[in-house]
Amino acid sequence: MGAAPMWSAKCTYLTQVAHRFAGLDGSDPEPVVVKFFGIFFFFFQCNSILGNIISTSVLSSGKTEVYTDLSDADMAKCGSAYCPAQLISSSNITETAEPSASADDIENENFKTDITKIYIIAGIYLVCSISAALIIAFFVDPLTRFGEDERKEGKEKLTGRQLLVATFRHMKKKNQILIIPLTFWSGIEQGFFGADFTAGFVTCAYGVHVVGRVLIVFGVCDALASVGFGFIIKLVGRVPIFILGACINLAVIIVMLTWTPTASSVAVVYVLAALWGIGDAIWQTQINALYGVLFASDEEAAFSNYRLWESMGFLLAFITQASGVCVLPKLILAIFLLAFAMVGYLLLELMERKEARSSHTN
């Protein structure tokens, strides 16, 4: 509930400032909007680096945890074969279980973590959140300094209820309908990585202490790519970048489907995390910027829709994980959702180009 208004406000703020800057500079707003979002997501993804340095330090502090060294045969139950339901069922087994219990009923010790360390991490993150809120409140300039009052002059000020109605009315627009699958995919890919990849490919096979290191690699690649693509879009345009993001995700998913973790192949999870981070950078920066370009005069309703459908993707990813759905069917579903998202996006681009040609003709 807190993230929804915060992210909508962030997107609106960046879009307005970028358009204002483009107007003063006399340049095309689209690459400026992309660059602004790229800079934002560079610093945003740095939280993945700093946050996981904190979590790794806390989890590795004090008494050294004993993690189970699984054999390659045991690791065959991880990766795409991982099922959260197995972990749920094994947690109900008592220490006095009969010796004849099957191997499938043996609990994976790699998921055990000292609860005190969890509380320490949560406390550190809470302090960081409060500090961030105070910094925004005291140091971020309001939009009124960038001509927001003049832009909205003559427009009726909408109430909260009217903004809610405007958000749902915005869904009727063709551009919004076509971009919904891509926005939904953005939530799916983030949720899958955070819930299923870290559990099935990292914690299950190599232990929870490795998760932080993997996420640091993810964050570094995501942060650098966020800034990099902000400049690359000037050279190649946004369509090749979106296609690159889809190809990267598809390639990683295919590897996940065909590869089984082994003790000697731990480096593979770092490579997969790095590639997924590059793909995530494309979706985060480019989709946000696309909303800012397509709906420059209706940012509030547009970015409310963005957050709504992205959150729906998050919801599906985490609900299926909590319900014990195995990784394999979710990987297959991800391929279909990615394809559906790209079809909608390419149709949107075709419509935009047709409208641009007709406007030039007239």
C-alpha positions in Angstrom: 0.0 0.0 0.0 2.9 2.3 0.7 4.8 1.5 -2.5 1.9 2.2 -4.9 1.5 6.0 -4.3 5.3 6.4 -3.8 6.1 4.8 -7.2 3.4 6.7 -9.0 4.6 9.9 -7.6 8.2 9.1 -8.5 7.3 8.3 -12.1 5.3 11.5 -12.4 8.0 13.6 -10.9 10.8 12.2 -13.1 8.6 12.6 -16.3 7.7 16.2 -15.5 11.3 17.2 -14.7 12.6 15.5 -17.8 10.1 17.2 -20.1 10.9 20.5 -18.4 14.6 19.9 -19.0 14.0 18.9 -22.6 12.0 22.1 -23.2 14.8 24.3 -21.8 17.4 22.4 -23.8 15.4 22.3 -27.0 15.8 18.6 -27.4 13.5 15.6 -28.0 11.8 14.6 -24.7 11.9 10.9 -25.3 15.7 10.3 -24.9 15.8 12.8 -22.0 13.0 10.9 -20.2 14.8 7.6 -20.7 18.1 9.1 -19.4 16.4 10.4 -16.3 14.8 7.1 -15.5 18.2 5.4 -16.2 19.9 7.6 -13.7 17.2 7.0 -11.2 17.3 3.2 -11.6 21.1 3.2 -11.4 20.8 4.5 -7.8 17.7 2.4 -7.1 19.5 -0.8 -8.1 22.5 0.3 -5.9 20.2 -0.7 -3.1 20.5 -4.3 -4.3 24.3 -3.9 -3.9 24.3 -2.2 -0.5 21.3 -4.1 0.9 22.9 -7.5 0.0 26.3 -6.4 1.4 24.4 -5.7 4.6 22.5 -9.0 4.6 25.5 -11.1 3.7 27.6 -9.4 6.4 24.9 -10.1 9.0 24.2 -13.6 7.9 28.0 -14.4 8.0 28.6 -12.7 11.3 28.9 -14.4 14.7 28.8 -18.1 14.9 29.5 -19.7 11.5 26.4 -21.4 10.2 26.7 -24.9 9.1 25.2 -25.4 5.6 24.6 -28.7 4.0 26.9 -29.7 1.3 24.5 -31.4 -1.1 25.6 -34.0 -3.5 24.9 -33.6 -7.2 22.1 -36.2 -6.8 20.5 -34.1 -4.0 20.9 -30.9 -6.2 18.8 -32.6 -8.9 15.8 -31.6 -6.8 16.8 -27.9 -7.1 16.8 -25.7 -10.2 13.8 -26.2 -12.5 12.8 -29.3 -10.5 12.5 -27.3 -7.3 9.0 -27.3 -5.6 8.3 -25.1 -2.6 5.7 -27.6 -1.6 8.5 -30.1 -0.8 10.0 -27.6 1.6 6.6 -26.9 3.3 6.0 -30.6 3.8 9.5 -31.4 5.0 9.3 -28.7 7.6 6.5 -30.6 9.3 8.7 -33.6 9.9 9.9 -34.0 13.4 13.4 -35.0 14.5 12.0 -38.4 15.7 11.0 -39.4 12.2 11.4 -43.0 11.4 14.7 -44.1 9.8 12.8 -45.5 7.0 11.6 -42.0 5.8 12.3 -41.5 2.2 15.0 -39.2 0.9 12.3 -36.8 -0.4 11.2 -36.2 3.2 14.7 -35.0 4.4 14.6 -31.3 5.1 17.0 -29.1 3.2 19.1 -27.5 5.9 20.1 -24.7 3.5 16.8 -22.9 4.2 17.4 -22.6 7.9 18.5 -19.1 9.2 18.9 -17.7 12.7 15.8 -15.6 13.4 17.9 -13.1 15.4 19.8 -12.2 12.3 16.6 -11.7 10.4 15.5 -9.2 13.0 18.8 -7.4 12.8 18.6 -7.1 9.0 15.0 -5.9 9.3 16.0 -3.2 11.8 18.8 -1.9 9.6 16.5 -1.7 6.6 13.8 0.1 8.7 16.4 2.8 9.7 17.3 3.2 6.0 13.7 3.6 5.0 13.0 6.3 7.7 16.2 8.1 6.6 15.1 8.0 3.0 11.7 9.5 3.8 13.3 12.3 5.8 15.7 13.1 3.0 12.9 13.3 0.4 10.8 15.5 2.8 13.5 18.0 3.4 15.7 18.1 0.3 13.7 17.2 -2.8 12.3 20.2 -4.7 8.6 20.2 -5.3 7.2 20.2 -8.8 6.0 23.7 -8.4 9.5 24.9 -8.9 9.5 23.3 -12.4 6.3 25.0 -13.6 3.7 22.5 -12.4 1.3 25.2 -11.3 1.5 26.8 -14.8 1.0 23.5 -16.5 -2.1 22.7 -14.6 -3.5 26.2 -14.8 -7.1 26.1 -15.9 -7.4 22.4 -15.1 -9.8 21.1 -12.5 -8.0 19.7 -9.4 -9.1 16.1 -9.1 -10.1 14.5 -5.8 -8.8 11.1 -4.8 -12.0 9.5 -6.0 -11.8 11.3 -9.3 -8.2 10.1 -9.8 -9.3 6.6 -9.1 -12.0 6.8 -11.7 -9.5 8.4 -14.2 -7.1 5.5 -13.6 -9.8 3.0 -14.7 -10.9 5.1 -17.6 -7.3 5.3 -18.8 -7.4 1.5 -19.3 -9.8 2.0 -22.2 -7.1 3.7 -24.3 -5.7 1.5 -27.0 -2.1 2.3 -26.1 -2.7 1.4 -22.5 -4.4 -1.9 -23.4 -1.5 -2.9 -25.6 1.2 -2.1 -23.0 -0.6 -3.9 -20.1 0.9 -7.3 -20.9 4.4 -5.8 -21.0 3.8 -4.1 -17.7 2.5 -7.3 -16.2 5.6 -9.1 -17.4 7.7 -6.5 -15.6 6.2 -7.6 -12.3 6.4 -11.3 -13.2 10.1 -11.2 -14.0 10.9 -9.3 -10.8 8.8 -11.6 -8.7 10.2 -14.8 -10.3 13.8 -13.7 -9.7 13.1 -12.6 -6.1 11.0 -15.6 -5.2 11.8 -18.6 -7.4 15.3 -18.1 -8.7 16.8 -17.3 -5.3 15.0 -20.2 -3.7 15.2 -22.9 -6.3 18.6 -22.2 -8.0 20.6 -20.5 -5.2 19.4 -21.3 -1.6 18.2 -24.9 -2.4 21.5 -25.8 -4.0 24.2 -23.6 -2.4 22.7 -22.2 0.8 21.1 -18.9 1.9 24.5 -17.3 2.5 25.2 -17.3 -1.3 21.9 -15.4 -2.1 23.4 -12.1 -1.0 26.4 -12.5 -3.2 24.3 -13.5 -6.2 22.0 -10.5 -5.7 25.0 -8.2 -5.5 26.1 -9.3 -9.0 22.5 -8.8 -10.1 22.4 -5.3 -8.7 25.7 -4.3 -10.2 24.7 -5.4 -13.7 21.2 -3.9 -13.3 22.6 -0.5 -12.1 25.2 -0.2 -14.9 22.8 -1.3 -17.6 20.2 1.2 -16.4 22.5 4.1 -17.1 24.0 2.5 -20.2 20.8 2.0 -22.0 19.8 5.6 -21.3 22.6 6.6 -23.7 22.3 3.7 -26.2 18.7 4.5 -27.0 19.9 7.7 -28.8 21.8 5.5 -31.2 19.5 2.6 -31.9 16.0 3.6 -30.7 13.8 1.8 -28.2 12.6 -1.1 -30.3 16.0 -2.9 -30.6 16.5 -2.5 -26.8 13.1 -4.0 -26.0 13.9 -6.9 -28.3 17.3 -7.4 -26.7 15.6 -7.5 -23.3 13.2 -10.2 -24.5 16.0 -12.2 -26.0 18.1 -12.1 -22.8 15.2 -13.2 -20.7 14.3 -16.0 -23.1 17.9 -17.2 -23.2 18.1 -17.3 -19.4 14.8 -19.1 -19.1 16.0 -21.8 -21.6 19.2 -22.3 -19.6 17.1 -22.6 -16.4 14.9 -25.3 -18.1 17.9 -27.4 -19.3 20.5 -26.8 -16.5 20.6 -28.6 -13.2 22.8 -27.1 -10.4 25.9 -29.1 -9.4 28.6 -28.4 -6.8 31.1 -27.5 -9.5 28.8 -25.1 -11.5 28.0 -22.5 -8.9 29.4 -19.8 -11.2 26.4 -20.4 -13.5 24.0 -18.8 -11.0 26.1 -15.7 -11.0 26.0 -15.5 -14.8 22.3 -16.0 -14.9 21.8 -13.3 -12.2 23.9 -10.9 -14.2 22.0 -11.5 -17.4 18.7 -11.2 -15.6 19.9 -7.9 -14.1 20.6 -6.6 -17.6 17.1 -7.6 -18.8 15.5 -6.1 -15.7 17.3 -2.8 -16.3 15.8 -2.7 -19.8 12.2 -3.4 -18.5 12.4 -0.9 -15.6 14.0 2.0 -17.5 12.3 1.6 -20.9 8.8 0.8 -19.7 8.7 3.7 -17.3 10.1 6.0 -20.0 7.6 4.6 -22.5 4.7 5.5 -20.2 6.2 9.0 -19.8 6.4 9.5 -23.6 3.0 8.0 -24.5 1.0 9.7 -21.8 2.9 12.9 -21.2 -0.3 14.8 -20.5 -1.9 12.2 -18.3 0.9 11.0 -16.0 -1.0 10.3 -12.8 -3.6 7.9 -14.4 -0.9 6.3 -16.6 1.6 5.6 -13.9 -1.2 4.4 -11.6 -2.0 1.9 -14.2 1.7 1.0 -14.5 2.0 0.3 -10.8 -1.3 -1.6 -10.8 -0.4 -4.0 -13.5 3.2 -4.4 -12.4 1.9 -5.2 -8.9 -0.5 -7.8 -10.4 2.6 -9.5 -11.9 4.3 -9.5 -8.5 1.2 -10.9 -6.9 1.0 -13.8 -9.3 4.7 -14.6 -8.9 4.6 -14.6 -5.1 1.2 -16.3 -4.7 2.3 -19.2 -6.9 5.5 -19.5 -4.9 3.7 -19.4 -1.6 1.2 -22.0 -2.9 3.9 -24.5 -3.6 3.8 -24.3 -7.4 7.0 -25.9 -8.9 9.5 -23.8 -10.8 9.2 -25.8 -14.1 5.6 -24.9 -15.0 6.3 -21.3 -14.0 9.2 -21.1 -16.4 7.0 -22.4 -19.2 4.3 -19.9 -18.3 7.0 -17.1 -18.3 7.8 -17.9 -21.9 4.2 -17.5 -23.0 3.8 -14.3 -21.0 6.9 -12.8 -22.4 5.8 -13.7 -26.0 2.4 -12.2 -25.3 3.9 -9.0 -23.9 6.2 -8.5 -26.9 3.3 -9.0 -29.3 1.4 -6.2 -27.5 4.4 -4.0 -27.5 5.2 -4.5 -31.2 1.6 -3.8 -32.1 1.9 -0.6 -30.1 5.0 0.5 -32.0 3.2 -0.2 -35.3 0.3 2.0 -34.3 2.6 4.8 -33.2 4.5 4.7 -36.5 1.3 4.8 -38.5 0.1 7.8 -36.5 3.4 9.5 -37.0 3.3 8.9 -40.8 -0.3 10.2 -41.1 0.6 13.3 -39.1 3.6 14.0 -41.3 1.4 13.5 -44.4 -1.2 15.9 -43.2 
